[in-house]
Amino acid sequence: MPLLSIVVPVYNEERTVEALLGAVLSAPLPEGVDREVVVVDDASADGTPSRLARFSSDSRVRVFRQEPNQGKGAALRRGFAEARGDFVVVQDADLEYDPREYSKLLLPVLDGRADVVYGSRFAGSDAHRVLFFWHSVGNRVLTLVSNAVTNLNLTDMETCYKLFRADVLRRITVREDRFGFEPEITAKVARLGVRIYEVGIGYSGRTYDEGKKIGWKDGVRAFWCILKYGLFRA
């Protein structure tokens, strides 16, 4: 039976992580596909560990803790190493992305058309929460520059929802520790020459008061990573 590994990097998400994992475990999957959830707690200092402990009896959930805090990319690197599935998808713990979209992401891979699938917030007609204009502009600019370097035509390079065939992911070494993961993995996937698809997804973004962490400095780093990993074999 094909296995989907859902890798969840977590840092100080006590308000959302329990609901998120409940949604991940109950999300519908295509017939015949099983799931495992690989949670990497990146040294959370709030009540996140106690929330995660409530899933200790569920054999589908494995929790790993990193010390000290290292960033999303480092947490994903650990999660990818621990994943046992035939397919691997990234899932943030903040409820901005809906696990009910997994079937949509999986379909092009299960059909034999794709090796990697990105869930685009800017393609399709699914519901989106209306939030920050400049964040939207920044995402589109970074995607444009990334496309120019990689010769892809993605609409949303910075999306969380990236699903990989495990054999493709094993050919990639993730070096970025923070949010530079997104342009790095995109450049390295492009270099492999594998089949990349996009599907439209919904998006329920949150404000900084609600816990959003990414900032303008991460945007500057992302731009540098586009050039670093797109132009050089780093």
Backbone bond lengths (Angstrom), bond angles and torsions (degrees), N, CA, C in turn:
res aa  C-N    CA-C-N  psi(-1)  N-CA   C-N-CA  omega(-1)  CA-C   N-CA-C  phi
1 M - - - 1.469 - - 1.526 109.51 -
2 P 1.343 118.31 126.65 1.469 119.92 178.61 1.525 110.93 -59.72
3 L 1.333 115.38 142.05 1.460 121.41 -177.78 1.523 109.88 -118.03
4 L 1.325 116.29 129.47 1.459 122.83 174.20 1.519 109.20 -99.26
5 S 1.329 116.97 120.93 1.469 121.69 174.01 1.519 108.56 -94.38
6 I 1.317 115.72 122.58 1.463 122.14 179.82 1.525 106.88 -105.44
7 V 1.321 116.77 109.06 1.464 121.66 -174.56 1.526 108.64 -97.02
8 V 1.330 116.17 121.92 1.463 122.50 -173.44 1.529 109.56 -119.61
9 P 1.338 118.62 102.45 1.468 120.07 172.25 1.531 108.99 -78.10
10 V 1.322 116.78 136.01 1.463 120.75 -174.61 1.518 110.10 -133.27
11 Y 1.322 115.68 132.62 1.466 120.32 171.59 1.522 109.11 -146.12
12 N 1.332 116.43 112.50 1.464 123.37 177.67 1.533 112.18 52.10
13 E 1.329 115.10 58.95 1.466 121.05 -179.81 1.523 111.10 -121.96
14 E 1.338 116.97 43.35 1.459 119.68 -176.73 1.523 112.45 -62.66
15 R 1.325 117.76 -26.33 1.466 120.75 -177.32 1.525 112.76 -75.83
16 T 1.328 117.18 -22.66 1.465 119.19 -171.58 1.523 115.01 -125.52
17 V 1.329 118.78 -21.00 1.464 119.44 -166.54 1.524 112.55 -65.24
18 E 1.335 118.37 -34.80 1.464 119.63 -179.13 1.531 110.69 -67.83
19 A 1.324 116.45 -44.23 1.463 120.12 177.68 1.521 111.06 -65.01
20 L 1.330 115.51 -38.23 1.466 119.63 -179.83 1.531 110.30 -63.44
21 L 1.311 117.64 -47.64 1.462 119.67 -178.75 1.528 111.16 -65.09
22 G 1.316 117.06 -35.17 1.463 119.77 174.44 1.518 111.32 -60.52
23 A 1.339 115.85 -41.85 1.463 120.62 178.62 1.522 111.43 -67.54
24 V 1.328 116.74 -38.80 1.464 121.21 179.04 1.531 110.60 -63.20
25 L 1.324 116.49 -42.88 1.461 120.60 -176.92 1.522 112.82 -72.88
26 S 1.315 117.34 -24.94 1.470 120.64 -178.10 1.526 113.15 -100.11
27 A 1.320 117.95 -5.63 1.464 121.22 -177.08 1.531 110.50 -62.56
28 P 1.326 118.02 136.17 1.471 119.84 178.23 1.520 111.16 -68.40
29 L 1.328 115.43 141.54 1.472 122.39 176.35 1.526 108.39 -123.22
30 P 1.316 117.38 157.24 1.464 119.39 175.35 1.525 110.92 -56.60
31 E 1.310 116.21 149.98 1.460 121.45 -178.24 1.528 110.26 -56.17
32 G 1.335 115.11 132.31 1.458 120.52 177.26 1.509 114.89 90.73
33 V 1.332 118.43 -2.77 1.466 121.81 179.50 1.525 109.28 -102.24
34 D 1.320 116.96 128.79 1.461 122.85 177.38 1.524 108.62 -102.40
35 R 1.337 117.13 172.60 1.464 120.79 -177.57 1.516 111.64 -136.97
36 E 1.339 114.42 153.38 1.451 123.02 164.69 1.531 106.35 -134.62
37 V 1.322 115.98 151.21 1.461 121.29 179.88 1.520 107.76 -118.20
38 V 1.329 115.68 121.17 1.467 122.06 -179.61 1.527 107.14 -110.06
39 V 1.320 116.39 106.10 1.463 122.40 -178.41 1.521 109.36 -100.25
40 V 1.320 116.18 129.77 1.469 120.68 175.58 1.525 107.59 -117.15
41 D 1.319 115.76 108.10 1.458 122.06 178.18 1.527 108.07 -84.79
42 D 1.330 115.51 111.87 1.462 121.67 -174.08 1.525 111.02 -87.43
43 A 1.345 115.22 61.42 1.477 122.78 177.37 1.518 112.47 60.61
44 S 1.333 116.96 45.94 1.468 120.37 177.04 1.522 110.52 -59.18
45 A 1.349 115.13 140.40 1.464 120.64 -177.53 1.523 111.93 -111.45
46 D 1.338 117.03 7.66 1.460 120.47 178.93 1.529 108.90 -108.10
47 G 1.314 117.86 -147.12 1.458 120.75 -178.09 1.519 114.46 -87.52
48 T 1.331 117.51 11.70 1.466 120.53 -178.63 1.525 112.99 -56.58
49 P 1.351 120.08 -47.15 1.469 119.11 -178.60 1.526 113.39 -57.18
50 S 1.333 117.59 -38.52 1.463 119.30 179.74 1.520 111.35 -68.79
51 R 1.330 116.81 -33.78 1.472 119.94 175.80 1.525 109.98 -66.22
52 L 1.324 116.42 -41.94 1.458 120.14 -179.70 1.530 111.61 -66.83
53 A 1.314 116.41 -31.97 1.459 120.38 -178.52 1.528 111.98 -62.24
54 R 1.313 116.96 -23.08 1.460 120.71 179.64 1.529 112.49 -68.46
55 F 1.318 117.02 -12.22 1.467 120.96 179.30 1.526 111.99 -103.99
56 S 1.327 116.45 11.36 1.468 120.18 -174.82 1.523 112.66 -64.70
57 S 1.317 117.99 -24.42 1.463 120.62 -178.86 1.527 112.68 -90.13
58 D 1.315 116.93 -2.85 1.466 120.82 -179.04 1.531 108.59 -93.59
59 S 1.311 116.57 113.23 1.464 121.05 -174.88 1.521 112.50 -67.36
60 R 1.333 117.29 -13.72 1.464 119.99 179.27 1.522 112.17 -79.80
61 V 1.332 116.86 -13.12 1.468 121.37 -174.13 1.523 109.58 -113.82
62 R 1.337 115.39 125.99 1.464 121.02 173.48 1.529 107.92 -120.68
63 V 1.330 115.68 130.33 1.460 121.59 -175.97 1.525 109.56 -115.26
64 F 1.336 115.77 130.77 1.463 122.53 176.76 1.522 107.79 -123.49
65 R 1.316 116.14 143.15 1.461 120.43 179.72 1.525 110.48 -116.99
66 Q 1.317 115.87 134.27 1.460 121.49 177.65 1.520 109.74 -108.01
67 E 1.293 117.08 139.02 1.454 123.75 175.39 1.524 108.61 -133.88
68 P 1.343 117.66 133.43 1.458 128.55 -7.71 1.521 110.75 -80.61
69 N 1.333 117.15 -173.61 1.455 121.59 176.05 1.525 109.91 -59.27
70 Q 1.338 116.55 130.07 1.464 121.10 -176.30 1.517 114.21 -123.76
71 G 1.326 118.57 -19.38 1.456 120.52 178.88 1.518 112.78 115.80
72 K 1.350 114.52 166.00 1.464 120.67 -175.29 1.520 111.95 -61.27
73 G 1.323 117.60 -44.89 1.459 120.05 -178.97 1.515 112.42 -59.99
74 A 1.326 116.84 -41.82 1.462 120.90 178.92 1.526 110.80 -65.78
75 A 1.330 116.69 -39.43 1.461 120.05 177.83 1.523 110.92 -64.76
76 L 1.327 116.90 -40.12 1.460 119.82 177.93 1.520 111.32 -67.01
77 R 1.307 117.18 -38.68 1.466 120.69 177.49 1.531 110.08 -57.08
78 R 1.317 116.16 -44.12 1.473 119.86 177.88 1.530 110.32 -66.88
79 G 1.320 116.12 -43.79 1.455 119.39 -179.23 1.514 112.95 -62.65
80 F 1.322 117.33 -40.92 1.465 120.60 177.90 1.531 110.60 -62.72
81 A 1.323 116.22 -38.65 1.459 120.15 -179.68 1.530 111.51 -66.22
82 E 1.314 116.86 -31.21 1.466 121.61 -178.37 1.522 112.82 -87.60
83 A 1.322 118.43 -17.01 1.462 122.19 -174.81 1.528 110.82 -65.94
84 R 1.324 115.84 140.47 1.466 122.00 -178.86 1.528 112.16 -112.45
85 G 1.325 117.28 -1.89 1.448 120.45 -169.89 1.512 115.23 -79.45
86 D 1.344 114.28 168.36 1.456 122.27 173.03 1.526 111.02 -78.59
87 F 1.341 115.08 -25.54 1.462 122.79 177.47 1.525 107.95 -131.82
88 V 1.323 115.97 149.19 1.462 120.98 -178.12 1.525 108.34 -131.75
89 V 1.333 117.15 131.01 1.458 121.55 176.97 1.523 109.09 -127.37
90 V 1.324 115.71 145.13 1.469 121.90 177.97 1.525 108.75 -91.41
91 Q 1.332 116.30 134.90 1.466 122.02 179.04 1.519 109.65 -134.32
92 D 1.333 117.64 114.83 1.455 120.29 173.00 1.527 110.20 -69.66
93 A 1.333 115.91 158.83 1.469 120.90 -173.88 1.523 113.07 -97.94
94 D 1.335 117.79 12.42 1.465 120.26 -169.66 1.518 114.72 -104.27
95 L 1.328 119.06 6.90 1.472 124.02 178.06 1.525 113.67 70.24
96 E 1.339 118.80 13.54 1.460 120.14 175.64 1.532 111.33 -75.03
97 Y 1.327 116.58 -27.37 1.459 122.13 -178.50 1.528 109.43 -116.66
98 D 1.328 116.27 138.46 1.457 122.44 -171.38 1.534 110.67 -95.67
99 P 1.332 118.29 117.39 1.467 120.71 179.26 1.527 114.20 -58.58
100 R 1.312 118.36 -17.84 1.466 120.13 177.24 1.530 111.86 -65.91
101 E 1.331 117.01 -6.96 1.468 121.43 177.28 1.534 112.80 -84.82
102 Y 1.334 118.60 -5.41 1.462 120.46 -175.56 1.531 112.60 -55.68
103 S 1.328 116.66 -42.75 1.470 119.45 -178.39 1.520 111.07 -60.59
104 K 1.328 115.59 -38.49 1.460 120.30 179.09 1.532 110.40 -64.39
105 L 1.338 117.04 -39.92 1.461 121.58 178.75 1.531 111.74 -69.22
106 L 1.318 116.27 -37.03 1.461 120.89 -175.84 1.521 113.36 -74.26
107 L 1.321 117.67 -30.89 1.463 120.91 -169.98 1.530 113.99 -54.27
108 P 1.352 120.72 -48.00 1.467 118.75 -179.26 1.532 113.37 -63.87
109 V 1.331 116.93 -27.80 1.473 120.26 178.03 1.522 109.96 -76.92
110 L 1.325 116.92 -45.88 1.461 120.35 -179.88 1.522 111.65 -64.03
111 D 1.329 116.76 -30.33 1.463 121.49 178.08 1.525 112.89 -76.90
112 G 1.335 116.50 -6.85 1.449 120.21 179.64 1.514 114.46 81.73
113 R 1.349 116.99 15.16 1.462 119.98 -178.93 1.513 112.99 -94.18
114 A 1.328 118.17 -26.57 1.468 121.95 -169.34 1.519 111.16 -131.90
115 D 1.332 114.54 154.02 1.456 122.21 171.98 1.532 111.36 -108.06
116 V 1.329 115.58 -26.81 1.468 123.13 179.58 1.521 107.45 -138.78
117 V 1.340 116.58 138.17 1.465 120.92 179.27 1.524 109.35 -130.45
118 Y 1.333 116.41 127.07 1.459 122.52 175.08 1.532 108.61 -101.75
119 G 1.313 116.15 137.69 1.451 120.97 173.36 1.520 109.14 -94.09
120 S 1.318 117.27 112.51 1.468 121.57 -173.91 1.522 112.16 -94.05
121 R 1.330 115.10 128.69 1.467 121.08 174.63 1.514 112.22 -77.89
122 F 1.328 117.25 -11.61 1.462 121.58 -174.53 1.521 112.73 -111.35
123 A 1.326 117.75 5.89 1.463 121.85 177.39 1.532 108.03 -119.62
124 G 1.306 117.01 145.13 1.452 120.26 178.84 1.511 112.13 87.97
125 S 1.317 115.34 -172.85 1.467 120.99 -172.13 1.520 113.13 -124.16
126 D 1.337 118.10 20.85 1.458 120.69 179.98 1.530 110.78 -71.35
127 A 1.322 115.70 159.73 1.464 121.11 -175.37 1.525 111.81 -66.31
128 H 1.337 115.64 139.78 1.460 122.50 177.78 1.523 109.07 -133.06
129 R 1.318 115.94 136.52 1.456 119.27 171.92 1.525 109.26 -73.97
130 V 1.321 117.45 136.98 1.463 122.39 -179.79 1.523 108.75 -86.61
131 L 1.367 115.97 120.84 1.459 119.87 -178.01 1.523 111.15 -137.58
132 F 1.331 117.93 -116.36 1.456 122.61 -164.27 1.532 112.70 -87.76
133 F 1.328 116.18 121.14 1.459 121.64 178.56 1.523 110.95 -61.06
134 W 1.343 117.17 -49.55 1.462 119.97 -174.11 1.523 112.22 -69.10
135 H 1.328 117.66 -29.23 1.464 119.28 173.42 1.523 110.34 -64.07
136 S 1.333 115.65 -41.83 1.460 119.84 178.09 1.523 111.37 -62.34
137 V 1.333 115.99 -44.05 1.464 120.32 178.15 1.528 109.89 -62.11
138 G 1.328 116.29 -45.79 1.463 120.32 -179.77 1.515 112.28 -59.33
139 N 1.342 116.35 -44.29 1.464 119.78 178.92 1.526 111.69 -60.89
140 R 1.325 115.81 -41.77 1.468 119.41 -178.00 1.531 111.12 -70.24
141 V 1.329 116.88 -37.49 1.468 119.55 178.03 1.523 110.56 -65.51
142 L 1.333 116.81 -45.52 1.459 119.96 179.15 1.528 111.13 -62.42
143 T 1.323 116.82 -39.22 1.461 120.23 177.18 1.524 110.90 -64.34
144 L 1.333 116.20 -41.86 1.464 120.16 178.89 1.527 111.55 -61.19
145 V 1.336 116.57 -47.21 1.468 120.11 -179.30 1.528 110.06 -65.44
146 S 1.321 116.84 -41.52 1.461 120.80 177.37 1.528 110.68 -59.44
147 N 1.322 116.32 -44.96 1.461 119.97 179.54 1.528 111.45 -62.03
148 A 1.333 116.27 -39.21 1.455 120.26 -179.65 1.526 111.33 -63.37
149 V 1.327 116.09 -34.29 1.469 120.80 -178.54 1.527 111.61 -81.94
150 T 1.351 116.94 -38.36 1.468 120.68 -174.82 1.522 113.20 -94.23
151 N 1.335 116.72 -13.05 1.462 122.18 -176.02 1.528 112.29 64.41
152 L 1.321 116.59 31.77 1.459 122.81 171.00 1.527 108.93 -98.49
153 N 1.325 116.65 169.22 1.467 119.66 175.14 1.522 111.36 -125.43
154 L 1.338 115.59 46.63 1.464 121.69 176.66 1.527 110.60 -65.28
155 T 1.316 115.91 154.03 1.464 120.19 172.03 1.526 112.02 -103.23
156 D 1.356 117.72 -13.30 1.470 119.78 -175.53 1.532 109.95 -152.79
157 M 1.325 115.52 79.95 1.465 120.38 179.86 1.524 111.73 -66.15
158 E 1.335 117.39 -32.67 1.466 121.91 -173.39 1.527 113.84 -83.81
159 T 1.320 118.34 3.97 1.457 120.09 -178.32 1.527 112.26 -61.11
160 C 1.326 115.93 146.99 1.470 120.39 172.83 1.519 110.49 -69.92
161 Y 1.325 117.30 -42.16 1.463 120.59 -172.17 1.523 111.64 -73.80
162 K 1.312 114.11 98.78 1.451 122.99 174.05 1.526 107.11 -128.21
163 L 1.323 116.13 123.37 1.460 121.23 -178.88 1.528 108.76 -116.34
164 F 1.319 115.79 134.71 1.461 121.92 -174.61 1.523 110.95 -126.97
165 R 1.313 116.64 144.00 1.455 118.81 160.16 1.526 106.74 -65.44
166 A 1.313 117.54 137.07 1.468 120.38 -174.61 1.519 111.94 -61.57
167 D 1.330 117.37 -33.72 1.452 118.83 -178.96 1.526 112.03 -68.43
168 V 1.327 117.21 -27.80 1.462 121.18 174.44 1.524 109.99 -71.27
169 L 1.334 116.61 -45.33 1.457 120.86 -177.86 1.523 111.69 -63.05
170 R 1.330 116.65 -33.21 1.471 120.08 179.91 1.526 112.18 -67.53
171 R 1.302 118.05 -15.63 1.472 121.60 179.28 1.532 111.80 -88.16
172 I 1.331 116.67 0.45 1.466 121.35 -175.09 1.524 109.97 -118.44
173 T 1.333 116.16 135.27 1.461 121.85 172.45 1.520 108.69 -105.68
174 V 1.327 116.73 117.53 1.466 121.88 179.25 1.524 108.88 -84.59
175 R 1.321 116.51 124.82 1.462 121.21 -177.67 1.533 112.84 -109.39
176 E 1.323 117.60 -27.94 1.459 120.50 -177.20 1.524 111.06 -73.05
177 D 1.331 116.65 137.13 1.455 121.30 -178.66 1.531 113.03 -92.21
178 R 1.341 117.26 -23.08 1.468 118.52 -175.60 1.532 110.03 -115.32
179 F 1.333 116.30 -139.01 1.452 120.39 -174.39 1.525 112.65 -77.38
180 G 1.325 117.56 -3.06 1.451 120.27 173.00 1.523 112.38 -65.60
181 F 1.326 116.24 -7.91 1.466 120.72 176.71 1.526 111.93 -54.42
182 E 1.329 118.27 -40.66 1.471 120.96 -172.60 1.531 112.06 -62.38
183 P 1.341 119.95 -54.54 1.463 118.31 177.68 1.523 113.06 -68.39
184 E 1.329 117.85 -30.88 1.459 119.74 178.55 1.522 110.92 -63.65
185 I 1.328 117.51 -50.99 1.462 119.80 -176.74 1.519 110.47 -65.90
186 T 1.335 117.05 -33.90 1.462 120.18 179.58 1.527 110.74 -66.03
187 A 1.325 117.20 -44.56 1.458 121.09 178.90 1.522 111.19 -63.09
188 K 1.322 116.58 -39.98 1.464 119.74 -176.60 1.527 111.62 -74.65
189 V 1.330 117.06 -34.41 1.460 120.33 174.77 1.530 109.55 -65.40
190 A 1.332 115.86 -43.08 1.469 119.74 179.96 1.523 110.91 -60.48
191 R 1.321 116.77 -39.73 1.463 121.01 -177.83 1.530 111.18 -66.28
192 L 1.328 117.51 -28.80 1.463 120.57 179.87 1.526 111.97 -71.45
193 G 1.315 116.73 -20.58 1.452 119.34 -179.94 1.521 114.22 73.73
194 V 1.333 117.48 23.63 1.460 120.70 -179.97 1.530 110.42 -81.63
195 R 1.316 115.84 170.05 1.468 121.59 -177.91 1.524 109.92 -82.65
196 I 1.321 116.87 119.05 1.463 123.06 -177.50 1.525 109.11 -113.23
197 Y 1.312 116.32 130.63 1.460 122.20 175.84 1.527 109.28 -120.51
198 E 1.328 115.79 159.51 1.457 123.24 169.99 1.524 109.50 -123.07
199 V 1.312 116.33 145.33 1.461 121.79 170.22 1.523 107.98 -130.37
200 G 1.304 117.53 145.87 1.457 121.21 177.93 1.520 111.16 -73.91
201 I 1.327 116.48 138.57 1.467 121.78 179.01 1.525 109.44 -132.88
202 G 1.318 116.31 163.46 1.453 121.65 171.64 1.517 110.90 -81.41
203 Y 1.322 116.01 171.47 1.471 119.49 -178.81 1.521 108.92 -155.94
204 S 1.334 115.70 127.04 1.460 121.64 178.16 1.524 108.40 -118.84
205 G 1.341 115.94 73.99 1.455 121.16 -176.33 1.517 112.63 -62.08
206 R 1.317 115.67 160.58 1.467 119.83 178.91 1.525 109.79 -123.08
207 T 1.321 116.04 163.21 1.458 122.28 179.68 1.526 109.07 -89.57
208 Y 1.340 115.52 173.06 1.466 119.23 177.07 1.532 110.72 -66.86
209 D 1.327 117.30 -33.34 1.462 120.04 175.91 1.522 111.47 -63.86
210 E 1.326 115.93 -27.48 1.464 120.68 179.56 1.530 112.33 -88.74
211 G 1.327 117.01 -0.89 1.462 119.81 173.21 1.508 116.60 116.24
212 K 1.342 118.71 6.52 1.462 120.03 179.56 1.521 109.41 -61.86
213 K 1.353 117.35 138.78 1.463 120.59 -171.85 1.526 113.88 -112.41
214 I 1.312 118.52 -29.31 1.454 120.46 -174.07 1.528 110.70 -69.60
215 G 1.342 117.08 140.76 1.467 121.94 -177.44 1.511 111.89 -134.41
216 W 1.336 115.28 -174.18 1.466 119.74 -174.51 1.526 112.01 -65.23
217 K 1.333 117.05 -31.74 1.463 119.59 178.40 1.532 111.17 -62.69
218 D 1.341 115.83 -34.42 1.460 119.53 177.26 1.526 110.59 -68.21
219 G 1.335 116.67 -32.47 1.455 120.04 175.74 1.518 111.99 -65.09
220 V 1.337 116.08 -41.13 1.464 120.34 177.33 1.530 110.24 -63.58
221 R 1.338 116.32 -42.81 1.462 120.40 178.21 1.523 110.76 -63.54
222 A 1.340 116.76 -39.40 1.459 120.31 179.41 1.519 110.77 -61.26
223 F 1.335 116.42 -41.71 1.462 120.28 178.86 1.541 110.02 -60.97
224 W 1.312 116.07 -45.05 1.470 120.22 178.35 1.531 110.58 -61.63
225 C 1.340 116.79 -40.46 1.466 120.09 -178.72 1.522 111.91 -67.21
226 I 1.334 116.74 -33.25 1.470 119.47 175.67 1.524 109.62 -58.02
227 L 1.314 116.45 -46.28 1.464 120.45 -179.60 1.526 111.27 -71.05
228 K 1.330 116.39 -43.67 1.460 120.99 -176.59 1.521 111.86 -61.47
229 Y 1.325 116.82 -49.86 1.457 119.99 -174.48 1.523 112.37 -90.30
230 G 1.320 116.82 -20.83 1.453 119.29 178.60 1.514 113.69 -82.38
231 L 1.311 116.69 -32.71 1.465 120.67 -176.34 1.516 113.92 -100.52
232 F 1.342 115.22 -21.56 1.460 119.51 -177.73 1.527 110.06 -127.23
233 R 1.298 117.71 154.44 1.463 121.96 -179.24 1.524 109.77 -87.98
234 A 1.328 115.51 66.24 1.475 121.14 -177.64 1.533 110.58 -79.95
